[in-house]
Amino acid sequence: MPSLFSRAGHAALLALFVLAAGCRDEPSPTPEGRASQVPANEKPAPTSLSSASPKATAAPKPTLAPPARASAAPSPSASASAAVVEPPALPPDPALDCDVVLTPEDIKAACGVDVEADSKQPTEDIGAERTCSRRWNSKDAGTLSLLVVRHASDAEAKDRFKDIEGEVSGIEAISGLGDIARRYVKKGAGGHPIFNVEVVKGRFDVQVFNPKITLGDTTVGPVCDHAGLEKLLTKAVTRLP
């Protein structure tokens, strides 16, 4: 009879054989822990390209703009010159020839008296100076004078018009002549009356005047009464620049 050891060893070998056979036929677990259903003699189907995860692409690098160039700060001298800008110079006033404002022919036509220019009277025109004057003499009627003043502005001309130096009487407005005009009688140095007409037009003030002088029984002048003086003043205004 075989020994007890021999029977036990044979049984152990048989058990190991059975266990090894069972392990070889059992399918391998899938990564999820479940048994794969693919038969041993078939290959798994290839994975579709559409279901495959897209290959990651690198994001484009941002393009950096070149650094802005700092503008040069203006120099103090340039700022100062830009801040102080001189206004353009005004053109000089045109010269005024007093000889054309009134003429001996104008006086003859307005007042009927022949006159000639006074050789002692200054003959400067309005240029650098702002005034000019003329005087004419007659043999029997005395003298007649013209005074033209160009003021700095229209407002100054009207302000000066309001002020009359000396003693005056009979002031009356003359309508329709220049900007503002008037007639009046001014008392002369010897007490004799001076018949005067005056007009302001723009910057100009124009006066035409002549005296009436009485010496004893002799009366000289005037060359023109107020009516004749107004005719001359109207003519003079049309000849101002």
C-alpha positions in Angstrom: 0.0 0.0 0.0 1.3 3.5 -0.8 2.2 5.6 2.1 0.2 8.4 3.6 2.7 11.0 2.4 2.5 9.8 -1.1 -1.2 10.3 -1.3 -1.2 13.7 0.3 1.5 15.0 -2.1 -0.4 13.7 -5.1 -3.6 15.4 -4.0 -1.7 18.7 -3.6 -0.2 18.6 -7.1 -3.7 17.9 -8.6 -5.1 20.9 -6.8 -2.4 23.2 -8.1 -3.0 22.0 -11.7 -6.7 22.6 -11.5 -6.1 26.1 -10.1 -3.6 27.0 -12.8 -6.0 25.9 -15.6 -8.9 28.0 -14.2 -6.7 31.1 -14.0 -5.6 30.8 -17.7 -9.2 30.6 -19.1 -10.6 33.6 -17.1 -10.5 36.9 -19.0 -8.3 39.8 -17.8 -10.1 42.6 -16.1 -10.4 45.9 -18.0 -9.1 49.1 -16.5 -12.6 49.8 -15.2 -12.5 46.5 -13.3 -15.0 44.7 -15.5 -14.3 41.7 -17.7 -13.6 42.5 -21.4 -16.4 41.3 -23.7 -14.0 41.0 -26.7 -13.4 37.3 -27.7 -9.9 36.2 -27.4 -9.5 35.5 -31.2 -10.8 39.0 -32.3 -8.8 42.3 -32.3 -10.5 45.4 -30.8 -11.8 47.8 -33.4 -9.7 50.8 -34.1 -10.7 54.0 -32.3 -12.4 56.6 -34.6 -10.4 59.7 -35.4 -13.4 61.9 -34.8 -13.8 60.7 -31.3 -10.2 61.1 -30.4 -9.2 64.0 -28.3 -7.9 66.9 -30.4 -4.2 67.5 -30.3 -3.5 70.6 -28.2 -2.0 73.5 -30.2 0.1 76.2 -28.7 -1.6 79.6 -28.4 0.0 82.3 -30.6 2.3 84.7 -28.9 0.9 88.2 -28.5 2.7 90.8 -30.7 4.0 93.6 -28.5 3.7 97.2 -29.8 7.0 99.1 -29.8 7.2 101.5 -26.8 5.9 105.0 -27.5 8.6 107.6 -27.9 8.3 110.3 -25.3 7.6 113.7 -26.9 10.1 116.4 -26.2 8.9 118.9 -23.7 8.8 122.5 -25.0 11.6 124.7 -23.8 10.7 127.5 -21.5 11.7 130.1 -24.1 9.4 128.5 -26.7 6.5 128.5 -24.2 7.1 132.1 -23.3 7.2 133.2 -26.9 4.0 131.3 -27.7 2.2 132.8 -24.7 3.1 136.4 -25.6 1.9 137.0 -29.2 2.1 140.6 -30.4 -1.0 141.7 -32.3 -0.3 142.7 -35.9 0.5 146.3 -36.3 -2.3 148.5 -37.7 -1.6 150.2 -41.0 -0.7 153.9 -40.6 -3.5 156.4 -41.0 -3.6 157.9 -44.5 -2.3 161.5 -44.8 -4.9 164.2 -45.1 -4.2 167.1 -47.4 -6.0 170.1 -45.9 -5.8 172.0 -49.1 -8.4 169.8 -50.7 -10.9 169.9 -47.7 -11.9 173.4 -48.6 -10.7 175.7 -51.5 -11.1 179.4 -52.3 -13.5 178.3 -55.0 -15.7 176.6 -52.4 -15.8 179.7 -50.3 -16.7 181.9 -53.3 -19.6 179.6 -54.2 -21.0 179.3 -50.7 -20.6 182.9 -49.5 -19.9 185.1 -52.6 -16.6 186.4 -51.3 -13.2 186.2 -53.0 -10.5 185.0 -50.7 -6.9 183.9 -50.9 -4.7 181.7 -48.7 -3.0 183.4 -45.8 0.7 183.1 -46.4 1.4 183.4 -42.6 -0.8 180.4 -41.8 1.0 177.0 -41.3 0.4 174.6 -44.2 1.1 171.2 -42.6 -1.2 168.4 -43.4 -2.4 165.6 -41.1 0.2 162.9 -41.1 2.3 162.3 -38.0 0.5 165.2 -36.5 -3.2 164.8 -35.8 -4.4 168.3 -36.7 -4.2 170.7 -39.6 -5.6 174.2 -40.2 -6.0 176.7 -43.0 -6.9 180.4 -43.1 -8.1 182.6 -46.0 -8.2 186.4 -46.2 -10.5 188.7 -48.0 -10.0 192.4 -48.7 -13.2 193.6 -47.1 -14.7 190.7 -45.0 -11.8 189.6 -42.8 -10.7 186.0 -42.4 -12.2 182.5 -42.5 -10.5 179.5 -40.9 -10.7 175.7 -41.1 -9.5 173.3 -38.3 -9.4 169.5 -38.7 -8.6 167.1 -35.8 -8.2 163.4 -36.2 -8.8 161.8 -32.8 -7.6 158.3 -31.6 -11.1 156.9 -31.8 -14.7 157.7 -32.6 -15.6 157.8 -28.9 -12.8 160.2 -28.2 -14.0 162.5 -31.0 -17.5 162.6 -29.5 -16.2 163.2 -26.0 -14.1 166.2 -27.2 -17.1 167.5 -29.1 -19.0 167.8 -25.8 -16.4 170.1 -24.4 -16.4 173.7 -25.7 -13.7 176.0 -24.4 -14.5 179.6 -23.7 -17.8 181.5 -23.7 -20.4 180.3 -26.3 -23.9 181.2 -27.1 -26.7 180.2 -29.5 -25.8 176.5 -29.7 -28.1 174.7 -32.2 -27.9 171.2 -33.6 -27.4 170.7 -37.3 -29.3 167.6 -38.5 -28.3 165.2 -41.3 -24.6 166.1 -41.2 -21.9 163.6 -40.1 -22.4 161.8 -36.8 -23.2 164.9 -34.8 -23.0 168.6 -35.8 -23.9 172.0 -34.3 -23.6 175.8 -34.9 -22.8 178.4 -32.2 -21.3 181.8 -31.6 -18.1 182.0 -29.6 -16.7 185.1 -27.9 -13.3 186.1 -29.2 -10.3 187.5 -27.4 -11.4 191.1 -28.1 -15.1 190.4 -27.2 -16.1 190.1 -30.9 -18.3 187.2 -32.0 -16.9 184.2 -33.9 -19.5 182.3 -36.0 -18.7 178.7 -35.9 -20.0 175.4 -37.3 -18.6 172.0 -36.2 -19.2 168.4 -37.1 -17.9 165.0 -35.9 -17.6 162.2 -38.5 -15.9 159.0 -37.3 -12.6 160.1 -35.7 -12.6 163.5 -37.3 -13.8 166.8 -35.9 -14.1 169.6 -38.4 -14.7 173.3 -37.6 -15.2 176.2 -40.0 -15.4 179.6 -38.4 -15.0 183.4 -39.0 -15.2 186.5 -36.9 -17.2 189.7 -37.1 -14.9 192.5 -35.9 -16.2 196.0 -35.2 -13.7 198.8 -34.7 -15.6 202.1 -34.0 -17.9 202.7 -36.9 -16.2 200.0 -39.0 -17.4 196.4 -39.1 -15.3 193.8 -40.8 -16.8 190.4 -41.5 -18.0 187.8 -41.3 -17.0 186.2 -44.6 -19.8 183.7 -44.2 -22.9 183.7 -42.0 -24.1 180.5 -40.4 -25.9 179.4 -43.5 -22.8 179.8 -45.7 -20.7 178.1 -43.1 -23.0 175.1 -43.1 -22.6 174.8 -46.9 -18.8 174.7 -46.4 -19.0 172.2 -43.6 -21.1 169.9 -45.8 -18.5 170.1 -48.6 -15.6 169.4 -46.2 -17.2 166.3 -44.7 -17.5 164.7 -48.2 -13.7 165.0 -48.6 -12.6 163.3 -45.4 -10.8 159.9 -45.8 
